[in-house]
Amino acid sequence: MTDNRKNLALVQKGLRRRYRAERRFRLYGILSISFGLLCVLLLFADIISKGHSAFLQTYIQLEVTYDSGILDIDDVSDSGQVALGNFDGIVRAALLEQFPQVSSRRDKKELYQLVSSGEGFELRDRLVANPALLGKTETLWLVADDDIDTYFKTLDDDQVFAGMVSERQQAWVQALVDADRIKLKLNTNFFTRGDSREPEQAGIWGAAVGSFFTLLVTLVLSFPIGVAAAIYLEEFAEKGRWTDLIEVNINNLAAVPSIIFGLLGLAIFINFFNVPRSVPVVGGLVLTLMTLPTIIISSRAAIKSVPPSIRQAAIGIGASPMQVVLHHVLPLAMPGMLTGAIIGMAQALGETAPLLMIGMVAFIVDIPSGPLDPATVLPVQIFLWADSPERAFVEKTSAAIMVLLTFLILMNTAAVILRKRLERRW
Amino acid sequence: MKSTIKSALTGLTAVAILSGSQAFAAGRDYISIVGSSTVYPFSTVVAERFGKATGKPTPKIESTGTGGGMKLFCSGVGAVHPDITNASRRIKKSEFELCQKNGVTDIIEVLIGYDGIVLANSVESEQMDISRRDIFLALAKNVPNPDGSETLVPNPYNSWQDVNPSLPAVRIEVLGPPPTSGTRDAFAELALEGGCKTFPFIKHMEETDKNGYKATCYTIREDGHYIEAGENDNLIVQKLAANPSAFGVFGFSFLEQNSDKVQGSLIEGHPPTFESIAEKSYPVSRPLYFYVKKAHIGVVPGIEGYLAEFTSEKAWGEEGYLADKGMIPLGDDLRTEYGDAAREQKVMSGKGL
């Protein structure tokens, strides 16, 4: 009796301390989660505040005349004439028409810098698509040069960036503002073009297509190989020294720095098998090596989680081992395997280091049309833009990060949904 | 059913690898360029214009660094090897010999222009006027003993004023590229060595102890006053804007694009401007080159066209679009000389490297 009371007093004495410890323990958890969330929020806020302006682009409205005299073209169907056509000339003529008072050579040169140097090619494509335009006049919104774009975007801010814009050019921009001939419009180039050295002409589409082909090759190779390896190791291989050795090696491979896979890819695929450099096939092969361990490990975990009773029941009604695996174990393990594959793919999507060695860190303008065309990928595009001197590439970099993050979020959400929808709990 | 899918996929793997090597056998229909990250911004503009104007595939350009580019370029003749390499210095004798050994015997050398390297700080601070001798004393690992004896001591200077009383009393803090960078090599060669040579006893070492001379003039201090800030020049600019007492080392085009944030220090009285680099009064500038494999001309389509575009007046001329991108053009006579070399496909002899 006295013993009991003594114990009770002892418990009650320590009770408050234990409650406090409990509360503290939970608080630590909440703190670490909030810290993580705060970091993510800061990252997003920084990227979005820097990158949102890249989705808009400054356009200048001009009256463009397809003057056959300036162009030196009398027949649009003659591709030789079109190739030599002076399309920059008609852009310049349109600018001079807008500002007729500009006359000296030096002033004209500054005036011509208002419009992006790529717009002449744009007009060429318009004329080829519609030959009836020759000799006619059109009112068009032309893409402004990146220096003008940066200046115009900061015009309403406290700190105007006029470092690359002369005073005369600032006056012209003001005149255009007064005439309502300059404005920000949705930057369609950014979503439809490949890379360019002119920030206003540069787009993310080339890199997105490159990423798609690279991931396609990776998926087509790594998923079947990974699943086959996992099934054999889990279901058929005899447990012993050899399987242990293989398991240790696979786990090791998952932790190897990705650049090593790039070196391996360079030595084997490019130098030995003569696969061309810089193409999605070789990128996909290298990323396959990198994602295989992830897929094998997650597939093995998925197979392990299928209860043995299923296998025993199947064998009990006369299924062969192969039938047990293909008809029963594999369908049940599939959601887990797919989740692993998607996470592996998301990892591969964000990878640049191994691609450095195999030449995918490159300037590529043309949109790749297949896995054997030279291509680059989204994270590499971000890396290349971040390294460019032009000021306008800073916002392009952040915008490209936003695009990459969107893809990653989509893929990871898909993995979560798949797991939630299809996974069966035993 | 599953197994048929699997065998089909394994087949696809084999096809993918095979078709890869077939594409190689068929050759390449686009130009492949590698090399210096300093020349990259210029050669990419030319490539893009060339592609758009001719409708041919746009050349593929990899930024591998000058040394890495030379290694790839000199590894042989054939579609897997690049056609052109960019360089922010002249080809070295060892590289030229490697090329010869691997069958790359005919190389066309084209000097395209100059690039200035600047020492800059935030516009919020005072602009500095510094000599190469001061730069050497402030940044070298070992410097001549301040007591005047002809010995080398580990760099004792902590502030710019310690180096030269006319400089500000600010702690020496310079952000610059790591040793793998061509910009760092050029900065060491042009600024540090330039200052180093002004000490007669070190200059004398060049004849007696070449290795000792190089070690003295090229080695940058590692005691926290020179901070390796990575290869990304934009990052250095951002850090300078945040820290007004620090200086940074980077290429001229980045200075031009960020003139609202950073200013270049005067070196021996010369400001880093377009004009002063072009007329070579600004002392820290380096030549930019590219090298063409003659054996590939006519085999890979478009190389002549690319050369013609690069050496056209509208590209590399005084008022050309490369000058707009921050490349400092050559003088008229050099433009004529190297323009002719490109047109006539003049092979370099390798003498005088």
Interface residues (C-beta under 8 A of the other chain):
Chain A: A83 K109 Q113 S117 G118 F121 Q159 F161 A162 G163 M164 S196 R197 E198 V217 V220 L221 P224 A228 F269 I270 F273 N274 V275 P276 R277 S278 V279 V281 V282 G284 L285 L326 L330 G359 V361 A362 F363 I364 V365 D366 P371 L372 P374 L384 A386 D387 S388 P389 E390 R391 V394
Chain B: K2 S3 I5 K6 L9 T10 L12 T13 A16 I17 S19 G20 S21 A23 F24 R28 Y30 S32 S37 Y40 P41 T44 V45 A47 E48 G51 K52 A53 T54 G55 P57 T58 K60 I61 E62 S63 A79 V80 E231 N232 D233 N234 G251 S253 F254 E256 Q257 N258 S259 D260 E319 Y321 D324 K325 G326
